[in-house]
Amino acid sequence: MSNLFVRKATGMVRSWSVMDAFIYALFSINLITLGLYSFSQMYYFEGGMVNALIISAIFIFFEVVVYAALIAVMPRSGGDYVWQSRILGGAVGFILAVTGWWFILWLWVPLYGDMFRHIVLVPLLGIFGAKDIALWFAGTQNGAFTASILTLVIVSIFIMLGMKTYARIQKFSFYGGMLGLLIVIVLFLTGSPEAFKAGLEANATSMFGAAPGVYDATVTMGTDAGAITPLTGGALGLVFLVIPYMVFFNLWPNWGATLYGEVRGATDFKRNMTGMGLALGVTTVLGIVLLFAISRTMGWEFYVQAGAAWWNYAWGYTDVVPALPIWPYPALLAAFLTTNKLVQFLVIGLMSLWWFGWCATVFLSSTRVIFAAAFDRLLPESVAKLDERTGTPVNALLLMVVPSVIVAYLFNYNLLNFQTLTLCSTLVIAVTFLGTTISAIVLPYTKPDLYKSSPISQYNVLGLPLISVAGVIFGSFLVYLLYQWIIDPNGLYGIGLSNTSSIYYMLANYVLAAVIYFGFKAYRKSKGIDLSKVTAEIPAE
């Protein structure tokens, strides 16, 4: 059956250790980039932030179980695509995985670019005294689009260097970023509200040209914008309404699942679960510690108000420029507790590594899904071509980069209402995860031979397969999220039926995937290749 595929084996090299996969998982649920970015936007909820962080992590642990089990059964490059196409059928696998791992990731590029300017460019430029350039990046559409293009360049270079080199970049970023976070937490824990207010007034004025009285003005603007989210507490129902926004940050410990064809020891279920589970647990604990540290010195109310003041303007609800003319990045605000420029640079330089260690996640996992589909002949054979030196699927990378420029332009200049689509980036991937979760639930019953010969067959709960039980719990969680996003009965998320732009955009992605699938299936059939037989086989790595 080897002639069904582009070649006998994928050619992917197992160049990553389980430690590399753990670091990738930890960066995928990145507390500093995705976490702080999301927290600052979640200012209008009535449930406690810490409560939502903990409860969401409990449900997401069952995602870890599902994905760790599937990896152990089929550790193949392509992850969700391979599992769904082999368990649920080629059409479902291709349409869900390609939409969730390829098309929707174009929308993530301007989001990664937005975090790049707020977390790396603006703070460093401010510290170096380049106020005008810093404010250009922070507050203009041209600056935002430039940050997106720079992101694409950096990401492409990292991925072209190959998995082994990127693992080294990750490792360096992991240790440096952790040191930076420790310094930030210590600064907050040893500071005082009075010192913070004085530091903010002095540094925001000197670095970014803020008017005197920036603290009080931010409090007023944030309060007027509706900043109410508490640090803890709130009725359980209100906490559950925070979670659909929270998962924009922490739904991704499985982000490396498409790469496990390149991870040594991937058939070990316990090691897979430990790696992803530790990433989730460590991130959750660090998040709680950081939020409490922020509340101690900055003050929780001020933190929420500063986020509200920034996003209320950025989202166009007011034309009054925030008193603090930059995104309220907690690491920079912590650095304001000292006037020593060297210490400020050290803090922001180390914290910038959280972005550099994470940025390639926007395409790295996606290129493997595109590669896997091309290997199954559902895309041109040239897309499955690997760089001989690094093992990088170069043409798959191009299929990510080129459309991303267009989407980044639409988003950063807010054409066709694109800036309202932010959470679509999560919704579409959650649908893909739901497809994989259903695959996990039915695997023991639809592929009994494959299941019984796998290392996960020994794990049961009350006589039922662990993978199925975990799948039902996580699948129910995903259904809840999708209901809140799409129906949005409380009008909290802005990407459901009330936002026709979001519905049209997501449907267009699924239609495009279906056209490609059925088009290539018909084309291959005319050449004598039955793609239903292809997806009945599991390719060798």
Residue pairs with C-beta under 8 A, 6 or more apart in sequence:
1 533
1 537
2 8
4 377
4 529
4 533
4 534
4 537
5 375
5 376
5 377
5 534
5 537
5 539
6 374
6 375
6 377
6 381
6 384
7 375
7 384
8 540
9 539
9 540
9 541
10 76
10 77
10 261
10 371
10 372
10 375
10 539
10 540
10 541
11 386
11 391
12 77
12 261
12 262
12 368
12 386
12 391
12 541
13 163
13 262
13 391
14 261
14 262
14 263
14 264
14 266
14 541
15 162
15 163
15 164
15 167
15 262
15 391
16 24
16 163
16 164
16 167
16 259
16 262
16 263
16 264
17 167
17 263
17 264
17 265
18 263
18 264
18 265
18 268
18 271
18 272
18 274
18 275
19 275
20 167
20 170
20 171
20 263
21 256
21 259
21 260
21 263
21 272
21 275
21 276
22 274
22 275
22 276
22 278
22 279
23 167
23 170
23 171
23 174
23 357
24 170
24 255
24 256
24 259
24 361
25 252
25 253
25 254
25 255
25 256
25 275
25 276
25 279
25 280
26 174
26 278
26 279
26 282
26 283
27 170
27 173
27 174
27 354
27 357
27 358
27 361
28 252
28 253
28 255
28 256
28 279
28 358
28 361
29 35
29 249
29 250
29 251
29 252
29 253
29 255
29 279
29 280
29 283
30 249
30 283
30 354
30 358
31 181
31 249
31 283
31 286
31 287
31 290
31 354
32 119
32 177
32 181
32 331
32 351
32 354
32 355
33 112
33 115
33 119
33 354
33 355
33 358
34 115
34 248
34 249
34 250
34 252
35 249
35 250
35 283
35 287
36 119
36 329
36 330
37 111
37 114
37 115
37 118
37 249
38 245
38 246
38 248
38 249
39 49
39 249
39 291
39 307
40 306
40 307
40 310
40 311
40 327
40 328
41 245
41 307
41 311
42 49
42 229
42 242
42 245
42 246
42 307
43 222
43 225
43 226
43 227
43 228
43 229
43 304
43 305
43 307
43 308
43 311
44 226
44 227
44 228
44 229
44 308
44 492
45 52
45 228
45 229
45 238
45 241
45 242
45 245
45 492
46 228
46 229
46 230
46 234
46 235
46 238
46 241
47 229
47 230
47 234
47 235
47 237
47 238
47 239
47 240
47 241
47 242
48 229
48 230
48 231
48 232
48 233
48 234
48 239
48 242
49 229
49 230
49 231
49 232
49 242
49 246
49 291
50 231
50 232
50 288
50 291
50 292
51 232
51 233
51 234
51 239
51 242
52 239
52 240
52 242
52 243
52 246
53 246
53 250
53 284
53 287
53 288
53 291
54 284
54 288
55 239
55 240
55 243
56 243
56 246
56 247
56 250
57 250
57 280
57 281
57 284
59 473
59 474
59 477
60 247
60 250
60 251
60 253
60 280
60 474
60 477
61 277
61 280
62 470
62 471
62 473
62 474
62 477
63 251
63 253
63 254
63 433
63 437
63 474
64 253
64 254
64 273
64 276
64 277
64 280
65 273
65 466
65 467
65 470
65 474
66 254
66 436
66 437
66 440
66 467
66 470
66 471
66 474
67 79
67 253
67 254
67 257
67 272
67 276
67 436
68 269
68 272
68 273
68 276
68 277
69 269
69 272
69 273
69 440
69 456
69 459
69 466
69 467
69 470
70 79
70 83
70 257
70 436
70 439
70 440
70 443
70 467
71 79
71 257
71 260
71 266
71 267
71 269
71 272
72 266
72 267
72 268
72 269
72 272
72 454
72 455
72 456
73 443
73 450
73 451
73 454
73 456
74 82
74 83
74 86
74 450
74 538
75 260
75 261
75 263
75 266
75 267
75 541
76 82
76 260
76 261
76 372
76 538
76 539
76 541
77 258
77 259
77 260
77 261
77 262
77 368
77 371
77 372
77 541
78 97
78 258
78 261
78 368
78 369
78 371
78 372
78 373
78 375
79 257
79 258
79 259
79 260
79 365
79 368
79 369
79 436
80 93
80 96
80 97
80 100
80 101
80 257
80 258
80 369
80 432
80 433
80 435
80 436
81 93
81 94
81 97
81 98
81 101
81 258
81 369
81 372
81 373
82 93
82 372
82 538
82 539
83 93
83 436
83 439
83 440
84 92
84 93
84 96
84 97
84 435
84 436
84 439
85 92
85 93
85 94
85 97
85 376
85 535
86 93
86 447
86 535
86 536
86 538
87 439
87 442
87 443
87 446
87 447
88 435
88 438
88 439
88 442
89 535
90 376
90 378
90 517
90 521
90 531
90 532
90 534
90 535
91 514
91 517
91 518
92 435
93 435
93 535
94 373
94 378
94 513
94 516
94 517
95 510
95 513
95 514
95 517
96 431
96 432
96 435
97 369
97 373
97 432
97 435
98 369
98 370
98 373
98 513
98 516
98 517
99 428
99 431
99 432
99 509
99 510
99 512
99 513
100 428
100 429
100 431
100 432
100 433
101 258
101 365
101 366
101 369
101 370
101 429
101 432
102 366
102 369
102 370
102 399
102 400
103 403
103 428
103 509
103 512
103 513
104 424
104 425
104 428
104 429
104 509
105 362
105 363
105 366
105 400
105 404
106 400
106 403
106 404
106 406
106 407
107 407
107 411
107 421
107 422
107 424
107 425
108 362
108 425
109 148
109 151
109 152
109 362
109 404
109 407
109 408
110 144
110 145
110 148
110 407
110 408
110 411
110 412
111 422
111 425
112 148
112 151
112 155
112 359
112 362
113 144
113 145
113 147
113 148
113 149
113 150
113 151
113 408
113 412
114 144
114 147
114 148
115 355
116 147
116 150
116 151
116 355
116 359
117 137
117 138
117 143
117 144
117 147
118 138
118 326
118 327
118 329
119 329
119 331
119 351
119 352
119 354
119 355
120 348
120 352
120 355
120 356
121 134
121 137
121 147
122 134
122 137
122 138
122 326
122 327
122 329
123 326
123 329
123 331
123 332
123 335
123 348
123 352
124 345
124 348
124 349
124 352
125 131
125 133
125 134
125 137
126 134
126 207
126 208
126 326
126 332
127 207
127 335
127 341
127 344
127 345
127 348
128 345
129 207
131 207
131 208
131 209
134 207
134 208
134 326
135 208
135 209
135 325
135 326
136 142
136 143
137 143
137 144
137 146
137 147
138 208
138 325
138 326
138 327
139 321
139 325
139 326
141 412
141 413
141 414
144 412
145 408
145 409
145 412
145 413
148 404
148 408
148 411
148 412
149 405
149 408
151 359
151 362
152 401
152 404
152 405
152 408
154 356
154 359
155 359
155 360
155 362
155 363
156 363
156 397
156 401
158 166
158 169
158 359
158 360
159 166
159 360
159 363
159 364
159 367
159 392
159 397
160 387
160 390
160 392
160 394
160 397
161 169
161 390
161 392
162 387
162 389
162 390
162 391
162 392
163 259
163 262
163 390
163 391
163 392
164 390
165 390
166 360
166 364
169 356
169 357
169 360
170 357
172 353
172 357
173 353
173 354
173 356
173 357
173 358
174 353
174 357
176 350
176 353
177 350
177 351
177 353
177 354
177 357
179 350
180 331
180 346
180 347
180 349
180 350
180 351
180 353
180 354
181 286
181 290
181 351
181 354
183 334
183 346
183 347
183 350
184 290
184 293
184 330
184 331
184 334
184 335
184 347
184 351
185 289
185 290
185 293
187 297
187 334
187 335
187 337
187 338
187 347
188 290
188 293
188 294
188 296
188 297
188 298
188 330
188 334
188 337
189 293
189 296
189 297
191 296
191 297
191 334
191 337
192 297
193 297
193 298
193 299
195 297
195 337
196 297
196 298
196 299
196 333
196 336
196 337
197 215
199 336
199 337
199 338
199 339
200 214
200 215
200 324
200 333
200 336
201 212
201 213
201 214
201 215
202 336
202 339
203 335
203 336
203 339
204 210
204 214
204 324
204 336
205 211
205 212
205 214
208 324
208 325
208 326
209 325
210 323
210 324
210 325
211 217
211 323
213 323
214 323
214 324
215 302
217 323
218 302
218 305
218 306
218 309
218 322
218 323
218 324
218 328
219 301
219 302
219 305
221 305
221 308
221 309
221 312
221 320
221 322
221 323
222 302
222 304
222 305
222 306
222 307
222 308
222 309
222 312
223 305
223 308
224 312
225 305
225 308
225 309
225 311
225 312
225 317
225 318
226 308
226 312
227 301
227 304
227 305
227 307
227 308
227 309
228 304
229 242
229 304
230 300
231 291
231 292
231 295
231 300
234 242
240 480
241 484
241 490
241 492
243 481
244 481
244 484
244 485
244 492
244 493
245 423
245 492
245 493
247 426
247 430
247 481
248 422
248 423
248 425
248 426
250 280
250 283
250 284
251 426
251 429
251 430
251 433
253 276
253 277
253 279
253 280
254 276
254 433
255 361
255 365
256 263
256 276
256 365
257 365
258 365
258 366
258 368
258 369
258 372
259 364
259 365
259 368
260 266
260 272
261 368
261 541
262 368
262 391
265 271
266 272
267 455
268 455
269 455
269 456
269 459
290 330
291 300
294 300
294 303
294 330
295 303
297 337
298 330
298 333
303 328
303 330
306 324
306 328
307 328
309 322
309 323
309 324
309 328
310 322
310 324
310 327
310 328
312 318
313 319
313 320
313 321
313 322
315 419
326 332
331 347
331 348
331 351
332 348
334 347
335 343
335 344
335 347
335 348
336 344
338 344
363 397
363 400
363 401
366 396
366 400
367 392
367 393
367 396
367 397
367 400
368 393
368 396
370 379
370 383
370 393
370 396
370 399
370 400
371 383
371 384
371 386
371 393
371 396
372 539
373 379
373 383
374 380
374 381
374 382
374 383
374 384
374 393
374 396
375 384
375 539
376 531
376 534
376 535
376 539
377 520
377 524
377 529
377 531
377 534
378 516
378 517
378 520
378 521
378 531
379 516
379 520
382 395
383 393
383 395
383 396
383 399
384 393
384 396
385 393
385 394
385 395
386 392
386 393
386 394
387 393
387 394
407 418
409 415
410 416
410 418
411 418
411 419
411 421
416 501
417 499
417 501
418 501
420 494
420 495
420 499
420 501
420 502
421 495
421 499
421 501
421 502
421 505
422 495
423 485
423 493
423 494
423 495
424 495
424 502
424 505
424 506
426 485
427 482
427 485
427 486
427 495
427 506
428 506
428 509
430 478
430 481
430 482
430 485
431 482
433 478
434 475
434 478
434 479
434 482
437 471
437 474
437 475
437 478
438 471
438 475
440 467
440 468
440 470
440 471
441 467
441 468
441 471
441 472
441 475
442 468
443 450
443 451
443 465
443 467
443 468
444 451
444 457
444 465
444 467
444 468
451 457
451 465
456 465
456 466
456 467
457 465
459 465
459 466
459 467
460 466
461 469
484 492
484 493
485 493
485 495
485 496
486 495
486 496
486 497
487 496
487 497
488 494
488 495
488 496
488 497
488 498
491 498
494 502
495 502
496 502
496 503
497 503
520 531
521 531
524 530
524 531
525 531
